[in-house]
Amino acid sequence: MPAAIKPQALTPDARVRVVATASPAEDERLRAGVGELRRLGYQVEESAGLRAAAGYFAGEETLRRNELVAALADPNCRAVVASRGGYGSSYLLDNLDAALPSAPKILIGHSDVTCLQAYLWQKRGWVTFYGPMVAAGFDKGENAVGGYDAESLRLALTETRQGWTLDLRGESLSPGEAEGTLLGGCLTLLRSTIGTPWELDTRGAILLVEDIALKPYQMDRALMHLKQAGKLDGVKGIILGEFPDWGQESGQSVPPREVAQRVLAPLGIPIVWGAAVGHTPRPMLTVPLGMRCRLRAAGSGALEFLEPAVISAKGRASP
């Protein structure tokens, strides 16, 4: 595992920039999400590409890439928040490393943003945050259906003194306890890193895996791909999301939980099913990727972060 490089904490009145790395978002949801960030006290800047839709992309590749790089490099910007997922973040990764600044800043998102988060971990060792996006979480509000969990967001982005423990709000699929580095994200995007220069190295990881609208056989195929590609070798524990909207077909009505049980339980490691992460109808938890943690697969599941995920503005943890 590379050494984790942490961004500075998000402070009151901090400037944050909203960028579109993938698909366009509905204007109403963008306005609602930006409004929520402003209600939280942040100074929000909207990148021009948010409303420059080009087919199923939120603007042309060059525009999206330039705006991402500009946001990450802007010394006055403390956090970069993705507008939504969909598809398109992978277009921004070729030769991205040379354009990145030396110091990280908070990057928060989920779904298609997974490939960007994997890239920043593998290439730079940057801690990023798997959590709500402007038009996919923030737009619905704090602690609301389809919204975000306010306490986990606060702890992940502002706590500089100590670690903390999250109730994953799931259930134990395979009991036990393990320590490792939290990595992962959306299953479809995790698969897409295989064979690339930023292929996610999962050895020693607590692996987070979630997705939406996968038919049972598609979920099965994706998990088997990870297994046969060696991506489950050396994994210390697994956190699974809810896999909503999985659908049913004649002769294929196998719930996602059963698919996960059959493919993953033989690994003999702690596994939590149904955590409120990523694509979830419940208030979405925010979790820092790249941080050392302890997974407890018992009851509803708990994830203990062993140290803060962000540093103070002076570049060190607060006393």
C-alpha positions as CSV (number, residue, x, y, z in Angstrom):
1,M,0.0,0.0,0.0
2,P,1.3,3.5,-0.8
3,A,1.5,5.9,2.1
4,A,-1.7,7.8,2.4
5,I,-1.5,11.6,1.5
6,K,-4.3,13.5,3.2
7,P,-5.9,16.7,2.1
8,Q,-6.5,19.7,4.3
9,A,-9.7,19.7,6.3
10,L,-12.8,21.6,5.1
11,T,-13.3,24.7,7.2
12,P,-16.3,27.0,7.7
13,D,-16.8,29.3,4.7
14,A,-14.3,27.3,2.6
15,R,-14.5,27.6,-1.1
16,V,-15.6,24.5,-2.9
17,R,-15.9,23.9,-6.7
18,V,-18.4,21.7,-8.4
19,V,-17.1,19.9,-11.5
20,A,-18.7,17.5,-14.0
21,T,-16.4,14.6,-14.8
22,A,-19.0,12.2,-16.3
23,S,-22.6,12.6,-17.4
24,P,-24.8,15.8,-17.3
25,A,-27.1,16.4,-14.4
26,E,-30.7,17.7,-14.3
27,D,-30.6,21.4,-13.7
28,E,-33.2,21.3,-10.9
29,R,-31.1,18.8,-9.0
30,L,-27.9,20.8,-9.6
31,R,-29.6,23.9,-8.2
32,A,-30.8,22.0,-5.1
33,G,-27.4,20.5,-4.4
34,V,-25.6,23.8,-4.8
35,G,-28.1,25.3,-2.5
36,E,-27.5,22.7,0.1
37,L,-23.7,23.2,0.0
38,R,-24.3,27.0,0.5
39,R,-26.7,26.3,3.4
40,L,-23.8,24.4,5.0
41,G,-21.8,27.6,4.8
42,Y,-19.5,26.9,1.9
43,Q,-18.7,29.3,-0.9
44,V,-19.6,27.4,-4.0
45,E,-18.2,27.9,-7.5
46,E,-19.9,26.1,-10.4
47,S,-17.6,25.0,-13.3
48,A,-18.8,26.1,-16.8
49,G,-19.1,22.5,-17.9
50,L,-21.9,21.7,-15.6
51,R,-24.4,22.7,-18.2
52,A,-22.4,22.0,-21.4
53,A,-24.0,18.7,-22.2
54,A,-22.6,16.8,-25.2
55,G,-24.7,13.7,-25.6
56,Y,-24.2,11.5,-22.5
57,F,-21.2,13.5,-21.4
58,A,-21.4,16.7,-19.3
59,G,-19.3,18.6,-21.9
60,E,-16.6,17.6,-24.2
61,E,-13.6,15.7,-22.9
62,T,-11.1,18.6,-23.0
63,L,-13.5,20.9,-21.1
64,R,-14.2,18.3,-18.4
65,R,-10.5,17.5,-18.0
66,N,-9.4,21.1,-17.9
67,E,-12.0,22.0,-15.3
68,L,-11.1,19.1,-13.1
69,V,-7.4,20.0,-13.2
70,A,-8.1,23.7,-12.6
71,A,-10.2,22.9,-9.6
72,L,-7.6,20.5,-8.1
73,A,-4.8,23.1,-8.7
74,D,-6.7,26.2,-7.5
75,P,-5.0,27.3,-4.2
76,N,-8.2,29.1,-3.1
77,C,-10.4,25.9,-3.5
78,R,-10.5,23.6,-0.6
79,A,-12.7,20.8,-2.0
80,V,-13.9,19.5,-5.4
81,V,-17.4,18.0,-5.4
82,A,-18.6,15.9,-8.4
83,S,-21.9,16.9,-9.9
84,R,-23.0,13.3,-10.6
85,G,-21.8,10.0,-11.9
86,G,-23.1,8.3,-15.0
87,Y,-20.3,7.7,-17.5
88,G,-17.2,9.5,-18.7
89,S,-14.7,10.0,-15.9
90,S,-12.3,7.4,-17.4
91,Y,-11.8,9.7,-20.4
92,L,-10.0,12.2,-18.2
93,L,-7.3,9.8,-16.9
94,D,-4.9,9.5,-19.8
95,N,-1.7,11.5,-18.9
96,L,-3.6,13.1,-16.0
97,D,-0.7,12.5,-13.6
98,A,1.5,15.2,-15.2
99,A,-1.2,17.8,-14.9
100,L,-1.9,17.2,-11.2
101,P,-0.7,19.5,-8.4
102,S,1.7,18.1,-5.8
103,A,-0.7,18.5,-2.9
104,P,-4.1,16.8,-2.7
105,K,-7.4,18.4,-1.8
106,I,-10.7,16.9,-0.9
107,L,-12.4,15.1,-3.8
108,I,-15.8,13.7,-3.0
109,G,-18.1,11.6,-5.2
110,H,-19.2,8.0,-5.9
111,S,-20.4,5.9,-8.8
112,D,-18.4,6.7,-12.0
113,V,-16.0,8.8,-10.0
114,T,-14.6,5.5,-8.7
115,C,-12.2,5.3,-11.5
116,L,-10.8,8.7,-10.8
117,Q,-10.5,7.9,-7.1
118,A,-8.7,4.6,-7.9
119,Y,-6.3,6.6,-10.2
120,L,-5.5,9.2,-7.6
121,W,-4.8,6.4,-5.0
122,Q,-2.6,4.3,-7.3
123,K,-0.7,7.2,-8.9
124,R,-0.4,9.6,-6.0
125,G,-1.6,7.8,-2.8
126,W,-4.3,10.5,-2.3
127,V,-7.1,10.0,0.2
128,T,-10.4,10.7,-1.5
129,F,-14.0,10.5,-0.2
130,Y,-16.7,8.1,-1.4
131,G,-19.9,10.0,-0.7
132,P,-22.6,12.3,-1.9
133,M,-22.5,14.4,-5.1
134,V,-24.2,17.6,-5.9
135,A,-27.1,16.1,-7.9
136,A,-26.9,12.7,-6.2
137,G,-27.1,13.2,-2.4
138,F,-26.7,16.8,-1.6
139,D,-29.8,17.7,-3.6
140,K,-32.0,15.7,-1.3
141,G,-30.6,17.2,1.9
142,E,-29.1,15.9,5.1
143,N,-30.4,12.8,6.7
144,A,-33.2,12.5,4.2
145,V,-34.3,9.7,1.9
146,G,-31.9,9.8,-1.1
147,G,-29.8,12.4,0.7
148,Y,-26.6,12.2,2.8
149,D,-25.6,11.3,6.3
150,A,-24.6,14.6,7.9
151,E,-22.4,13.2,10.8
152,S,-20.2,10.9,8.6
153,L,-19.7,13.8,6.2
154,R,-18.6,16.1,9.0
155,L,-16.3,13.5,10.6
156,A,-14.7,12.6,7.2
157,L,-14.0,16.1,6.0
158,T,-13.3,18.1,9.2
159,E,-12.0,15.8,12.0
160,T,-8.3,16.3,12.4
161,R,-7.6,15.0,16.0
162,Q,-8.7,11.4,16.1
163,G,-10.3,8.5,14.3
164,W,-14.0,7.6,14.5
165,T,-16.4,4.7,14.1
166,L,-19.3,4.4,11.6
167,D,-22.3,2.2,12.0
168,L,-22.5,0.7,8.5
169,R,-26.3,0.1,8.9
170,G,-26.0,-3.3,7.2
171,E,-25.7,-6.9,8.5
172,S,-23.0,-9.5,8.9
173,L,-22.7,-11.8,6.0
174,S,-19.6,-13.5,7.3
175,P,-18.6,-12.6,10.9
176,G,-15.2,-11.5,12.1
177,E,-12.9,-8.5,12.5
178,A,-10.1,-7.3,10.3
179,E,-7.8,-4.3,9.7
180,G,-6.7,-2.9,6.4
181,T,-6.8,0.1,4.1
182,L,-10.3,1.0,2.8
183,L,-10.4,0.9,-1.0
184,G,-13.0,0.3,-3.7
185,G,-16.2,1.9,-4.9
186,C,-18.6,1.0,-7.7
187,L,-18.2,-2.6,-8.8
188,T,-18.6,-1.8,-12.6
189,L,-15.9,0.9,-12.3
190,L,-13.6,-1.3,-10.2
191,R,-13.6,-3.9,-13.0
192,S,-12.8,-1.2,-15.5
193,T,-9.4,-0.5,-13.9
194,I,-8.2,-4.0,-14.5
195,G,-5.5,-4.0,-17.2
196,T,-4.9,-0.2,-17.0
197,P,-1.8,1.5,-15.5
198,W,-4.0,2.5,-12.5
199,E,-5.4,-1.0,-11.8
200,L,-6.4,-1.0,-8.2
201,D,-4.0,-3.0,-6.0
202,T,-6.4,-4.5,-3.4
203,R,-3.9,-6.6,-1.4
204,G,-4.3,-5.7,2.3
205,A,-7.5,-3.8,1.7
206,I,-10.9,-3.6,3.3
207,L,-12.7,-3.6,0.0
208,L,-15.8,-1.5,-0.5
209,V,-18.0,-2.9,-3.3
210,E,-21.4,-1.4,-4.4
211,D,-23.5,-0.7,-7.5
212,I,-27.0,-0.2,-8.9
213,A,-29.3,-1.9,-11.4
214,L,-27.2,-5.0,-11.9
215,K,-29.1,-8.1,-12.8
216,P,-28.1,-11.1,-10.6
217,Y,-26.0,-12.7,-13.3
218,Q,-24.3,-9.4,-14.0
219,M,-23.4,-9.0,-10.4
220,D,-22.2,-12.6,-10.3
221,R,-20.1,-12.1,-13.4
222,A,-18.5,-9.0,-12.0
223,L,-17.6,-10.5,-8.7
224,M,-16.2,-13.6,-10.4
225,H,-14.1,-11.3,-12.6
226,L,-12.6,-9.7,-9.5
227,K,-12.0,-13.1,-8.0
228,Q,-10.4,-14.6,-11.1
229,A,-8.3,-11.5,-11.7
230,G,-6.8,-11.9,-8.3
231,K,-8.5,-8.8,-6.9
232,L,-9.8,-10.7,-3.9
233,D,-6.4,-12.3,-3.1
234,G,-5.1,-10.8,0.2
235,V,-8.3,-8.7,0.8
236,K,-8.8,-8.5,4.6
237,G,-12.5,-7.8,4.6
238,I,-15.4,-6.7,2.4
239,I,-18.1,-4.1,2.7
240,L,-21.0,-4.5,0.3
241,G,-23.7,-2.0,-0.5
242,E,-27.4,-2.7,-1.1
243,F,-27.2,-3.2,-4.9
244,P,-30.7,-1.6,-5.4
245,D,-32.9,-1.9,-8.5
246,W,-31.5,-5.3,-9.3
247,G,-34.7,-6.4,-11.0
248,Q,-36.0,-9.9,-11.6
249,E,-36.2,-12.1,-14.7
250,S,-37.9,-15.4,-15.2
251,G,-35.6,-18.1,-13.7
252,Q,-33.1,-15.5,-12.5
253,S,-34.8,-14.0,-9.4
254,V,-31.8,-14.6,-7.1
255,P,-31.4,-11.7,-4.6
256,P,-28.1,-9.9,-4.7
257,R,-27.4,-11.0,-1.1
258,E,-27.5,-14.6,-2.2
259,V,-25.1,-13.9,-5.0
260,A,-22.6,-12.3,-2.7
261,Q,-23.0,-15.0,-0.1
262,R,-22.2,-17.8,-2.7
263,V,-19.3,-16.0,-4.4
264,L,-17.6,-14.3,-1.4
265,A,-18.4,-16.2,1.8
266,P,-15.9,-19.0,0.9
267,L,-13.1,-16.4,1.2
268,G,-13.4,-16.8,5.0
269,I,-13.0,-13.1,5.7
270,P,-15.3,-10.6,7.5
271,I,-18.1,-9.4,5.2
272,V,-20.8,-6.8,5.8
273,W,-23.8,-6.7,3.5
274,G,-26.2,-3.8,2.8
275,A,-24.1,-0.9,4.0
276,A,-25.6,2.6,3.4
277,V,-22.9,3.6,0.9
278,G,-22.9,4.8,-2.7
279,H,-26.1,3.9,-4.5
280,T,-28.5,3.7,-1.5
281,P,-32.0,5.0,-0.9
282,R,-31.0,5.8,2.7
283,P,-28.9,8.8,3.8
284,M,-25.5,8.1,2.2
285,L,-22.5,7.6,4.4
286,T,-19.3,9.4,3.5
287,V,-16.1,7.2,3.9
288,P,-12.5,8.1,3.2
289,L,-10.8,5.8,0.7
290,G,-7.1,5.2,1.4
291,M,-7.4,5.2,5.2
292,R,-6.5,2.5,7.7
293,C,-9.6,1.1,9.3
294,R,-10.9,-1.8,11.3
295,L,-14.0,-3.7,10.0
296,R,-16.3,-5.4,12.5
297,A,-18.7,-7.8,10.8
298,A,-21.2,-8.2,13.6
299,G,-24.7,-6.8,14.1
300,S,-25.2,-4.0,11.6
301,G,-21.5,-3.8,11.0
302,A,-19.0,-1.1,12.1
303,L,-16.1,0.6,10.4
304,E,-13.5,2.2,12.7
305,F,-11.1,4.7,11.2
306,L,-7.9,4.5,13.1
307,E,-6.8,8.1,12.4
308,P,-8.2,11.3,10.8
309,A,-8.6,11.4,7.1
310,V,-7.7,15.1,6.8
311,I,-5.1,17.4,8.2
312,S,-5.3,20.9,9.7
313,A,-4.6,23.9,7.5
314,K,-1.1,24.1,8.9
315,G,-0.4,20.7,7.4
316,R,-0.5,18.7,10.6
317,A,-3.2,17.2,12.9
318,S,-4.6,19.7,15.4
319,P,-3.2,19.2,19.0
